[in-house]
Structures are given as structure tokens and as C-alpha cells.
Amino acid sequence: MAPARDRRTGFSRRRQYGVFMGYVLAVAGAVVGLVLLVASTFNPPAFSALRMGVAGVTTPVSTGLATVGSSISGIPDAIGNYFFVKQENVALRADRERTRALLMRARTIAYDNRRLRSLLAIRERSTAPVVTARLVSSSASSGRRYALLNAGRWNGVLPGMPVRGPDGLIGRVVETGPNAARILLLSDGDSIVPVRRTRDGMPAIAAGRGDGMIDIRSVNATNVRFNAGDLFVTTGTGGIYAPGVPVARVTKAGSDSVMARAFADPDTLDFALVERMFMPVPPPRPVTEQ
Amino acid sequence: MSRARVVDSVDYKPFETKIPAGRSRAIPWATVMAGSLITIIPVVATIPLLPPFGFVMLLAWRLLARFAFKPWAAAPLGFFDDLVSGQPLGSAVLMWSLAFVAIDMIEQRLAFRDYWQDWLIAGGLIAACILVGRFIAVPVGAHVDTILIAQIAVTILMFPLAARIVAAIQNKRGAE
């Protein structure tokens, strides 16, 4: 390619100053970027209003694209279902026969559980979800793991609320706009969830690794052995996540710090339930003047 | 081959009507912003493998059509990219502005470039931008480095596509 032809500005002062100002502005842009970066590092929610304003426009677009995409990718499934409906029916009938006894037992246990709980007078918190919505897009080009939910302040979603899917915990809300909310996924490097092992209640911490997996670290003991297949659920410590929500399953045995895979696999996320904070931080006590 | 096809295959069309000046100035901005909006595709990804296509478009415009952008255009475009990419606000403003300055410095030393050299320059800047962006956004201890290399490779391979888009639009834009 031939060299740019207006490298020389000639004798025109106006042109010379114009080119010079262009470069001054270019360097000024870099300086402004640095200032913004420092500001957003020390105060991450500083520009959330701007970000969520843009997200409010992009989220409906993503929702529309998702609907179109799923209806197109659903066509082969629909055809398959049409042809295999008879076999499926037979399999389902057999399955129902097999699980009937189990269902009876589960009902009895649930009844007993309810009765015993009322005896113990355990204070049950309402677990009604705030809203059920879809995760429509994510920060797929960035190292951070955020997803956008197509529900926001208009639906009652507030920062700090936990988000769970049908299979397990997804993450929590960090920023909200009028019709969109930004979710910090479990696998983000900044996400930390207190968990306990279902088998023996041993406490641990589930920290995101940034590559889609989760690190399970023991907290109060050294030389703790983790086996592959150990299941971890939330403890309720910290007050954000309700206790007993499935979080992750250990993939490879090890001690003290092992890798685990989240139950709610974000690649296949469909619907997400936004719930109230389990035990919100109480408002500060009013200072009495003396 | 019919006569019409022969005439169509000639690139030099001096009397073809060009895009009017206002729209012609707006199109590069629109294409870069559309590239940034690649993050709105409805996928909830577990790994950061999507290329930052806005940056690739910006580099293609800057390297192939030098006067499409003023030298300061990188900052506002980077600001928009930060709003939709999930990176901390300011990282693209900084990196894209520095990329423009770097290209200017390269251009002073390397006046006659061919397409492969453009691709090489773009590749270097893409790798630098993604790497620095990783250390800005993610703690040093996070395990994203292998995926990052894959993302850099994918992004560098996107440059020819961006160059094609730029070339197609540049043919339609009027001479400046």
C-alpha cells in the first residue's frame, strides 16, 4: 500500500494545527482511559448506571435472538419426538411403575419432616422467588464471567440477590437496570460462596477459577481429603445464599483445594430464579445525639 | 461470459455514484460499534472464547483505510466497547487509544506495507490488547491463560474477515 498521502501538512497553518490537535486528543484519550480505569478499579459500581442503560437496550435484542435461535434449533427435536413418541410412552409408563413406591415413601418422609419441623418450631423463611427470567447473554469476550438477565428493577430485582437455576446455584446479581440485571456467575474469579459437604457437613469455600470450573478449598482444617463426586451445597453463612442450594460436584480427588464443576452448567442455562437475600444486612443503628 | 459480467468484474468504476459524505463518515463508526455488540449474541459462555470483534474492525479500518477515523476516535469507540464487554470501564479506552498511537509510530517507520504486514501488526496489537485486558480485569491467579491463547488465535484469524468487510465498504465510500 502506498504511504498515507497527507503526512506532510504543507504550509497551511490551519492544517498543521488540526493534525497536531488530533494527536493531542489521541493521547488525551489514553489518559482519560487510564483515569476511568483507576476510577472503576477502586469503585466498581461507579458506572453501573451507564452500563445497565446500554444493557437495557441490548437485552431485549438478545432475548429476541434467543427466541429465534431456540425455535430453529428446536425443529429437529420436534421431528424426533414425533417419531419416537410411542417408545417414549412405554418407557415413561415403566418408569412411573418403578417410582411409585419411592414416591409413597417420599411423601411419608415429607409429612414426617413437616411435623418434626413444626415441633422444633424452626423459623422458615419464605422462599418464594422474586422473579423467573432468562439469562440471555454473557461477557463472552472478557475474562470476567458476567451474564445478563432479562429482568431488572421493574421486576423487583436488586443487587445482591442470589440467582439459582433448576439444578443449582448460578450466581448473584451485581448490577440492575430497569429491565436488565448483571449476574456474577459462580465461575468468575471474584465469586466466593461458603459451602459445606453434604456427606458430613464439612465447611469449605467455593471460589471461581475463571475457566468455567470452581475451586473447593477447605477452611478450618488442613490436610482435608476430597473425593471425586463429593457434593457441596450452600451453608447460608454470610446471609446472601439460602442454605442447602446445590453448588458443585468435585471432579478429581485431592486434598485442601480441588476442582469442581457447578451443577448449574451455564452453557445450558435456560431459566433462572432470582430469590430474596437469605438474611439481608440489617440497617445501621441510628446514632443517638448526646 | 456475457458482456455485462465482464463489465461488472472491473474494479475501477470512475462514474459510479458513491455513498454521500455524511453517511460515509458514519459507517466506520457504526461497523466498529456493531463489532463490539458481538457480546449480545444469546450465549452464556463458561469460557472467554469470543473474539473482541470491535477491536478487530477498528484495526482493519485504521490499517486499510487510514482516513476513516480521526486519531482521537479510538477513545469514544473504546468507551462504548467497555459498556458492553464486561471489562472494567476504561480498559478499552486506554488500550485502543494506545493501539492508535502505536500504529502511527509504526506507520512512520514502515511506510510501504502489504496486506501480510498489516495482518502482522494487527496480530501483535490484538495479542497485546487481550493480554493487558486480562491482567486489568482478572486476578493474576485466575486460570484463564490457556483459553486466552485460544482467544488470541481466534481473534487474529478474524482479521481477514474484518479486512474484507472494510474493503467492501471502502470501495463504496467516496474518495477523501
Interface residues (C-beta under 8 A of the other chain):
Chain A: M1 A2 P3 A4 D6 G22 Y23 L25 A26 V27 A28 G29 A30 V32 G33 L34 V35 L36 L37 V38 A39 S40 T41 P44 A46 F47 L50 R51 V54 A55 T58 V61 S62 T63 L65 A66 G69 L135 V136 S137 S138 S139 A140 S141 S142 G143 R144 R145 Y146 A147 L185 S187 G189 D190 R209 G210 D211 G212 M213 D265 P266 D267 L269
Chain B: L37 I38 T39 I40 I41 P42 V43 V44 A45 T46 I47 P48 L49 L50 P51 P52 F53 L64 R66 F67 K70 P71 W72 A74 A75 P76 G78 F79 F80 D82 L83 V84 S85 G86 Q87 P88 L89 G90 S91 A92 V93 L94 M95 W96 S97 L98 F100 V101 D104 E107 A111 F112 R113 D114 D118 G133 R134 I136 A137 V138 P139 G141 A142 H143 V144 T146 I147 L148 Q151
